Amino acid sequence: MSPEINRDLILRRFEQWLDDALAAEEPPTGVDREIFLALTADGEANGELERSCDSYALWAAMTALTQEVKLQGRAFKELNDTLGSQAGRIGEEMRTAYRERERELQREVERRCRRDILSALVDLRDRLGRGLESVQESAAEIARAAAASWLKRLIAKPGKEQAAGMLSALQKGYELGVERLDQTLDEFNARKILCQGQPFDPRRMNAIDREESSAVPEGTVLEVYRSGYEWNGEVFRPAQVKVSSARAAEREK
């Protein structure tokens, strides 16, 4: 037997033994099973190896396989690092958006609460204002009665002086209450809309009455029925006013 035949026979037996050993084991994780199937596909139908190779080709194939495993392992590590960084970034973005949403909800709740409080303060200001006007009218009537003739003062009931004193004290109380409410509204950044004698502004006023007048230009506010307020630069409550209109004779000209 020639040395060349012995060499080929030894290589074939070694390859056969290596294929049998690898076929009984599961392929390592990360390596496709097709790589091993491609290496053992030829010759398995007849149970014999129909090809021959030398030791250099065998080691070259094993080296290529080793490099492929290393490349896939490196790619897997890079993918894992990328996914980890992306997951951390997405989690931080979600936490930031959640915190911002919480702040927006808190600001909205605070705004609604302040709006409700402001509405109650404005309503109380209207009530105190009407009470003050009523007291002032009563005080004016008593003052006119006091300025009557000496005979009327003589036969006047003695309780009127006491009533005048009570009205004066009540008026003072109303004035103090209105003043304090005006300070509170100013702290809330609420401003009363100036209407009396001003041109009618449909964005801030509601015209609920009209009166013909030639003393002022048409569209001038003659009387304020209910005060309007602005809050943070926006109309919180429009004013209800009476507006002047041109006389019929002037409109026909």
PAMI-120926 format. One record per residue (C-alpha): x, y, z. Coordinates in Angstrom, 1 decimal. Layout:
<vomar px="X" py="Y" pz="Z"/>
...
//
This chain:
<vomar px="0.0" py="0.0" pz="0.0"/>
<vomar px="1.5" py="3.3" pz="-1.1"/>
<vomar px="1.9" py="6.1" pz="1.4"/>
<vomar px="-0.5" py="8.3" pz="-0.7"/>
<vomar px="-3.3" py="5.7" pz="-0.3"/>
<vomar px="-2.6" py="5.4" pz="3.4"/>
<vomar px="-2.8" py="9.2" pz="3.8"/>
<vomar px="-6.1" py="9.5" pz="1.9"/>
<vomar px="-7.6" py="6.6" pz="3.9"/>
<vomar px="-6.5" py="8.2" pz="7.2"/>
<vomar px="-8.0" py="11.5" pz="6.2"/>
<vomar px="-11.3" py="9.9" pz="5.1"/>
<vomar px="-11.6" py="8.0" pz="8.3"/>
<vomar px="-10.9" py="11.1" pz="10.3"/>
<vomar px="-13.5" py="13.1" pz="8.5"/>
<vomar px="-16.0" py="10.3" pz="8.9"/>
<vomar px="-15.3" py="10.1" pz="12.6"/>
<vomar px="-15.6" py="13.9" pz="12.9"/>
<vomar px="-18.9" py="14.0" pz="11.1"/>
<vomar px="-20.3" py="11.2" pz="13.3"/>
<vomar px="-19.2" py="13.1" pz="16.4"/>
<vomar px="-20.7" py="16.4" pz="15.3"/>
<vomar px="-24.0" py="14.8" pz="14.2"/>
<vomar px="-24.6" py="13.4" pz="17.7"/>
<vomar px="-24.3" py="16.9" pz="19.3"/>
<vomar px="-26.5" py="19.9" pz="19.1"/>
<vomar px="-25.0" py="22.8" pz="17.2"/>
<vomar px="-23.7" py="25.6" pz="19.5"/>
<vomar px="-26.0" py="28.6" pz="20.1"/>
<vomar px="-25.6" py="31.4" pz="17.6"/>
<vomar px="-24.5" py="29.1" pz="14.7"/>
<vomar px="-26.9" py="28.2" pz="12.0"/>
<vomar px="-27.6" py="24.5" pz="11.7"/>
<vomar px="-27.5" py="24.9" pz="7.9"/>
<vomar px="-23.7" py="25.3" pz="8.2"/>
<vomar px="-23.3" py="21.8" pz="9.6"/>
<vomar px="-25.8" py="20.3" pz="7.3"/>
<vomar px="-24.0" py="21.8" pz="4.3"/>
<vomar px="-20.8" py="20.2" pz="5.5"/>
<vomar px="-22.4" py="16.7" pz="5.9"/>
<vomar px="-24.9" py="16.8" pz="3.0"/>
<vomar px="-22.6" py="15.1" pz="0.4"/>
<vomar px="-22.3" py="11.4" pz="0.8"/>
<vomar px="-24.8" py="10.8" pz="3.6"/>
<vomar px="-27.3" py="9.1" pz="1.3"/>
<vomar px="-25.0" py="6.2" pz="0.7"/>
<vomar px="-23.3" py="6.3" pz="4.1"/>
<vomar px="-19.9" py="6.9" pz="2.4"/>
<vomar px="-17.9" py="10.0" pz="1.7"/>
<vomar px="-17.6" py="10.6" pz="-2.0"/>
<vomar px="-15.3" py="13.5" pz="-1.8"/>
<vomar px="-11.8" py="13.9" pz="-0.6"/>
<vomar px="-10.0" py="16.8" pz="1.0"/>
<vomar px="-6.6" py="17.5" pz="2.4"/>
<vomar px="-5.8" py="18.8" pz="5.9"/>
<vomar px="-5.3" py="22.3" pz="4.6"/>
<vomar px="-8.8" py="22.5" pz="3.2"/>
<vomar px="-10.2" py="21.1" pz="6.5"/>
<vomar px="-8.4" py="23.6" pz="8.7"/>
<vomar px="-9.4" py="26.4" pz="6.3"/>
<vomar px="-13.0" py="25.5" pz="6.6"/>
<vomar px="-12.7" py="25.3" pz="10.4"/>
<vomar px="-11.0" py="28.7" pz="10.5"/>
<vomar px="-13.7" py="30.3" pz="8.4"/>
<vomar px="-16.3" py="28.8" pz="10.7"/>
<vomar px="-14.5" py="30.2" pz="13.7"/>
<vomar px="-14.4" py="33.6" pz="12.2"/>
<vomar px="-18.1" py="33.5" pz="11.3"/>
<vomar px="-18.9" py="32.6" pz="14.9"/>
<vomar px="-16.8" py="35.5" pz="16.2"/>
<vomar px="-18.5" py="37.9" pz="13.7"/>
<vomar px="-22.0" py="36.8" pz="14.7"/>
<vomar px="-21.1" py="37.1" pz="18.4"/>
<vomar px="-19.8" py="40.6" pz="17.9"/>
<vomar px="-22.9" py="41.6" pz="15.9"/>
<vomar px="-25.1" py="40.2" pz="18.6"/>
<vomar px="-23.3" py="42.1" pz="21.2"/>
<vomar px="-23.6" py="45.4" pz="19.2"/>
<vomar px="-27.3" py="44.7" pz="18.7"/>
<vomar px="-27.8" py="44.1" pz="22.4"/>
<vomar px="-26.0" py="47.3" pz="23.3"/>
<vomar px="-28.0" py="49.3" pz="20.8"/>
<vomar px="-31.3" py="47.9" pz="22.0"/>
<vomar px="-30.3" py="48.5" pz="25.6"/>
<vomar px="-29.4" py="52.2" pz="24.9"/>
<vomar px="-32.6" py="52.7" pz="22.9"/>
<vomar px="-34.7" py="51.1" pz="25.6"/>
<vomar px="-33.1" py="53.5" pz="28.2"/>
<vomar px="-33.7" py="56.5" pz="26.0"/>
<vomar px="-37.3" py="55.6" pz="25.3"/>
<vomar px="-37.9" py="55.0" pz="29.0"/>
<vomar px="-36.4" py="58.4" pz="29.9"/>
<vomar px="-38.6" py="60.1" pz="27.2"/>
<vomar px="-41.7" py="58.4" pz="28.5"/>
<vomar px="-40.8" py="59.5" pz="32.1"/>
<vomar px="-40.2" py="63.1" pz="30.9"/>
<vomar px="-43.5" py="63.1" pz="29.0"/>
<vomar px="-45.4" py="61.7" pz="32.0"/>
<vomar px="-43.9" py="64.4" pz="34.3"/>
<vomar px="-44.8" py="67.1" pz="31.8"/>
<vomar px="-48.3" py="65.7" pz="31.6"/>
<vomar px="-48.6" py="65.8" pz="35.4"/>
<vomar px="-47.5" py="69.4" pz="35.5"/>
<vomar px="-50.0" py="70.3" pz="32.8"/>
<vomar px="-52.8" py="68.6" pz="34.7"/>
<vomar px="-51.7" py="70.4" pz="37.9"/>
<vomar px="-51.7" py="73.8" pz="36.2"/>
<vomar px="-55.1" py="73.1" pz="34.7"/>
<vomar px="-56.6" py="72.2" pz="38.1"/>
<vomar px="-55.1" py="75.3" pz="39.7"/>
<vomar px="-56.5" py="77.4" pz="36.9"/>
<vomar px="-60.0" py="76.0" pz="37.3"/>
<vomar px="-59.8" py="76.5" pz="41.1"/>
<vomar px="-58.7" py="80.1" pz="40.7"/>
<vomar px="-61.4" py="80.7" pz="38.1"/>
<vomar px="-64.1" py="79.4" pz="40.4"/>
<vomar px="-62.7" py="81.5" pz="43.3"/>
<vomar px="-62.6" py="84.5" pz="41.0"/>
<vomar px="-66.1" py="84.0" pz="39.9"/>
<vomar px="-67.3" py="83.9" pz="43.5"/>
<vomar px="-65.3" py="87.1" pz="44.4"/>
<vomar px="-66.8" py="88.9" pz="41.4"/>
<vomar px="-70.3" py="87.9" pz="42.3"/>
<vomar px="-69.7" py="89.1" pz="45.9"/>
<vomar px="-68.3" py="92.4" pz="44.6"/>
<vomar px="-71.5" py="92.9" pz="42.6"/>
<vomar px="-73.7" py="92.2" pz="45.6"/>
<vomar px="-71.7" py="94.6" pz="47.8"/>
<vomar px="-71.7" py="97.2" pz="45.1"/>
<vomar px="-75.5" py="97.1" pz="44.8"/>
<vomar px="-75.8" py="97.2" pz="48.6"/>
<vomar px="-73.5" py="100.3" pz="48.7"/>
<vomar px="-75.6" py="102.0" pz="46.0"/>
<vomar px="-78.8" py="101.3" pz="48.0"/>
<vomar px="-77.3" py="102.7" pz="51.2"/>
<vomar px="-76.1" py="105.8" pz="49.4"/>
<vomar px="-79.5" py="106.4" pz="47.9"/>
<vomar px="-81.1" py="106.1" pz="51.3"/>
<vomar px="-78.5" py="108.5" pz="52.8"/>
<vomar px="-79.2" py="111.0" pz="50.1"/>
<vomar px="-82.9" py="110.9" pz="50.8"/>
<vomar px="-82.3" py="111.5" pz="54.5"/>
<vomar px="-80.0" py="114.4" pz="53.7"/>
<vomar px="-82.6" py="116.0" pz="51.4"/>
<vomar px="-85.2" py="115.6" pz="54.2"/>
<vomar px="-82.8" py="117.2" pz="56.7"/>
<vomar px="-82.5" py="120.2" pz="54.4"/>
<vomar px="-86.3" py="120.8" pz="54.4"/>
<vomar px="-88.0" py="123.7" pz="56.1"/>
<vomar px="-87.7" py="124.2" pz="59.9"/>
<vomar px="-91.3" py="123.2" pz="60.2"/>
<vomar px="-90.8" py="119.9" pz="58.7"/>
<vomar px="-87.7" py="119.3" pz="60.8"/>
<vomar px="-89.7" py="120.3" pz="63.8"/>
<vomar px="-92.5" py="117.7" pz="63.2"/>
<vomar px="-90.1" py="115.1" pz="61.9"/>
<vomar px="-89.8" py="111.9" pz="63.8"/>
<vomar px="-86.8" py="111.8" pz="66.2"/>
<vomar px="-85.7" py="108.4" pz="64.9"/>
<vomar px="-84.5" py="109.9" pz="61.6"/>
<vomar px="-81.2" py="111.0" pz="63.2"/>
<vomar px="-80.6" py="107.6" pz="64.5"/>
<vomar px="-81.4" py="106.1" pz="61.1"/>
<vomar px="-79.0" py="108.5" pz="59.5"/>
<vomar px="-76.2" py="107.4" pz="61.8"/>
<vomar px="-76.9" py="103.7" pz="61.1"/>
<vomar px="-76.9" py="104.3" pz="57.4"/>
<vomar px="-73.6" py="106.2" pz="57.7"/>
<vomar px="-72.0" py="103.3" pz="59.6"/>
<vomar px="-73.5" py="100.8" pz="57.1"/>
<vomar px="-72.2" py="102.7" pz="54.2"/>
<vomar px="-68.8" py="102.8" pz="55.7"/>
<vomar px="-68.9" py="99.0" pz="56.2"/>
<vomar px="-69.9" py="98.5" pz="52.6"/>
<vomar px="-67.1" py="100.8" pz="51.4"/>
<vomar px="-64.5" py="98.9" pz="53.4"/>
<vomar px="-65.8" py="95.6" pz="52.0"/>
<vomar px="-65.8" py="96.8" pz="48.4"/>
<vomar px="-62.3" py="98.2" pz="48.9"/>
<vomar px="-60.9" py="94.9" pz="50.3"/>
<vomar px="-62.6" py="92.9" pz="47.5"/>
<vomar px="-61.0" py="95.2" pz="44.9"/>
<vomar px="-57.6" py="94.6" pz="46.4"/>
<vomar px="-58.2" py="90.8" pz="46.3"/>
<vomar px="-59.3" py="91.0" pz="42.6"/>
<vomar px="-56.2" py="93.0" pz="41.8"/>
<vomar px="-54.1" py="90.3" pz="43.5"/>
<vomar px="-55.8" py="87.7" pz="41.2"/>
<vomar px="-54.8" py="89.9" pz="38.2"/>
<vomar px="-58.4" py="90.7" pz="37.5"/>
<vomar px="-59.2" py="94.1" pz="36.1"/>
<vomar px="-62.5" py="95.9" pz="35.7"/>
<vomar px="-63.4" py="96.8" pz="32.1"/>
<vomar px="-63.8" py="100.5" pz="31.7"/>
<vomar px="-67.1" py="101.1" pz="29.9"/>
<vomar px="-68.7" py="104.4" pz="31.0"/>
<vomar px="-68.5" py="107.0" pz="28.2"/>
<vomar px="-66.3" py="104.6" pz="26.1"/>
<vomar px="-67.1" py="103.4" pz="22.6"/>
<vomar px="-68.9" py="100.1" pz="22.5"/>
<vomar px="-66.6" py="97.1" pz="22.2"/>
<vomar px="-68.4" py="93.9" pz="21.2"/>
<vomar px="-65.5" py="91.8" pz="22.3"/>
<vomar px="-65.7" py="93.0" pz="25.9"/>
<vomar px="-69.3" py="94.2" pz="26.2"/>
<vomar px="-72.8" py="93.1" pz="25.7"/>
<vomar px="-75.3" py="95.7" pz="24.6"/>
<vomar px="-78.6" py="94.8" pz="26.4"/>
<vomar px="-80.3" py="98.2" pz="26.0"/>
<vomar px="-80.2" py="101.2" pz="23.6"/>
<vomar px="-81.2" py="104.8" pz="24.0"/>
<vomar px="-81.4" py="107.6" pz="21.5"/>
<vomar px="-79.1" py="110.5" pz="22.3"/>
<vomar px="-77.7" py="113.4" pz="20.4"/>
<vomar px="-75.4" py="114.5" pz="23.3"/>
<vomar px="-72.8" py="111.8" pz="22.6"/>
<vomar px="-71.7" py="110.0" pz="19.4"/>
<vomar px="-73.6" py="106.9" pz="18.4"/>
<vomar px="-72.3" py="103.7" pz="20.0"/>
<vomar px="-71.2" py="105.3" pz="23.2"/>
<vomar px="-71.8" py="103.5" pz="26.5"/>
<vomar px="-74.4" py="105.5" pz="28.5"/>
<vomar px="-74.8" py="103.2" pz="31.5"/>
<vomar px="-73.2" py="100.0" pz="33.0"/>
<vomar px="-75.7" py="97.5" pz="34.3"/>
<vomar px="-73.1" py="94.9" pz="35.3"/>
<vomar px="-69.4" py="95.4" pz="35.4"/>
<vomar px="-67.1" py="93.3" pz="33.2"/>
<vomar px="-63.7" py="91.9" pz="34.1"/>
<vomar px="-60.5" py="90.8" pz="32.4"/>
<vomar px="-58.3" py="88.1" pz="33.8"/>
<vomar px="-54.7" py="87.5" pz="32.6"/>
<vomar px="-55.4" py="89.6" pz="29.5"/>
<vomar px="-58.5" py="87.7" pz="28.5"/>
<vomar px="-62.2" py="88.6" pz="29.0"/>
<vomar px="-63.4" py="86.8" pz="32.1"/>
<vomar px="-66.9" py="88.3" pz="32.0"/>
<vomar px="-68.2" py="90.8" pz="29.5"/>
<vomar px="-69.9" py="93.9" pz="30.8"/>
<vomar px="-73.6" py="94.5" pz="30.3"/>
<vomar px="-74.2" py="98.1" pz="29.1"/>
<vomar px="-76.7" py="100.6" pz="27.6"/>
<vomar px="-75.5" py="102.0" pz="24.3"/>
<vomar px="-76.5" py="105.3" pz="22.6"/>
<vomar px="-78.0" py="105.4" pz="19.2"/>
<vomar px="-78.7" py="108.2" pz="16.8"/>
<vomar px="-82.2" py="109.8" pz="16.8"/>
<vomar px="-84.6" py="108.7" pz="14.2"/>
<vomar px="-84.6" py="112.2" pz="12.6"/>
<vomar px="-80.8" py="112.1" pz="12.4"/>
<vomar px="-80.8" py="108.6" pz="10.8"/>
<vomar px="-83.2" py="109.8" pz="8.1"/>
<vomar px="-80.9" py="112.6" pz="7.0"/>
//
